[in-house]
Amino acid sequence: MMYWIERYKGAKDWNSKQTGGNLKQSVHYNEIDEVLGCRDTVTLNRVGEAGSSNQAGEEAASADDLVCTDNTKQRTARKKTKKRAREDDEQDEERKFFKNALSGLEAQRGEMSTFFDNFNRNHEQQLATMNALVAGSSH
């Protein structure tokens, strides 16, 4: 399947760069084009239909254009939905990251608070011991 899609894409790319009737079509080009989307090129048949005053030809051309437009709109909608889903996933991951970071900061805050409480107690004990030594030596 990948081989046929690559061949289709190669033909599609070639055709998008052509201005004349030197178009390429891979095997199953039309079927793959129906699945993957509208053709970007104008064929001589479509030019003939567009220039004719035949009502049936115009209706057929406009029906094909509507199908093509609907396929394009559906494809665009699917792409937007996938993009929104990716953005939501990225936002969820960012939220998880920040939530974990905040949890880590909260734990560090608790540890720092305990450290400073112990530091202050030790400092007060040292001051008390120094005061006792200084007071004892002056008598």
N, C-alpha and C positions, 0 to 999 in steps of 0.2 A: 504494500500500500504506500509506504514511504517513497518507493521508487517512482510510482506513478504521480504522486503529489509533487516530487522534485521535478519531474519532467514537465508537469503542468505549470509549475511556477516558472521554470525556465522559458517555456513558450509564452506565458503571460508577460514576463519581463521583456522578452524579445518584441512581442506585439505592441507593448506600450511605447516602444522607441521607434516604431515604424510609422511612416506617413502614407504609404501606398498600400498596394494589395499584396505585399510580400509578407504575409502573416504565416505563422507556424501554428500547428495544432498537434498536440501530443495525442497518443491513443487515449480514448475515453475523456478527451478534453471537455466536451460538452457536459458529460455526466458529472465530472469533478467540478466544473464551473457552476453547475446547479447547486452543488452541495456547499462549495466554498464562497460563492458570491457572484456578483455581476461582473461582466467583462468590462474592462476599461477602454476597449478599442471600438472603433466604428467600422462595421463591415459595409461593403458595397450594397448588400441586400437592405440593410437598415437605411442607408442613404436613399435608395430607390423608394422605400416605403415612405420615408419622410417627405420626399418630393412629389409623391403621387397625389392626385386628387381623389383617388379611390377611397371611399368611406370605409370599406371593409379593411383595407390595408392600414388605414389610420387607426381604426379600432384595435386591430391586432397589435400594431406598434405600441399604442398607448397601454394596452393590457400587459404587454411584455415589460414596458417601462414601469408599470405599477408593481408587477411582481418583483422586478429588479430593485425598485425603490423600497418595497416592503422587506426584501431580503437584506438590503443595506441597513435599513432601520433596525431590523431584528438583530443583525450582527453588531451594530453600534450599541444597542441596548445591552446585549450580552457582554460586550467589552466593558461597558460602564459598570455593570453589575459585578463583574470579576474584579475590576479596579477598586470599586468600593469595598468588596470583600477583603482584598489585599490591604487596603488602607485600614480597615477595621482590625485586621489581624496585627498590623504593625502598631496600631494604637493600643491594642490589648497587650502586646509585648512591652510597649513603652510603659503602660500602666503597671504591669507586673514588675518591671525593672525598678520604677520609682517606688512602688510599694515595698519591694525588698530593700531598696536603699533606705527608705524611711524607717523600716523596721530595724535595720542595722544601726542607723543613727540613734534611734531610741534606745537600743541596747547599749551603745557606747555612752550615751548620756547617763544612763543608770550606772554604768561602771565608773564614769568620771565622777559622778556625784558621790558614790561610795568611796572612791579614792580621796576626794577632797575632805570628806567627813573624817576619814582615818588620818589624813595629813593634819587637819586642824586639831584633832585630839592629841596626836603625837607632839605637835608644836606646843600645845598648851601644857603638856606634861614636861616637855623640855624647859619651857619658861618657868614652870613651877619649881623644877629641880634647880635651875640656875638661880632663881630668887632665893631658894633655901640655902644654896651654897654661898651666895654673896652675903646673905643675912647672917649666916653662921660664921663666916670669916671675919666680919666686922665686929663681932663681940669680943 
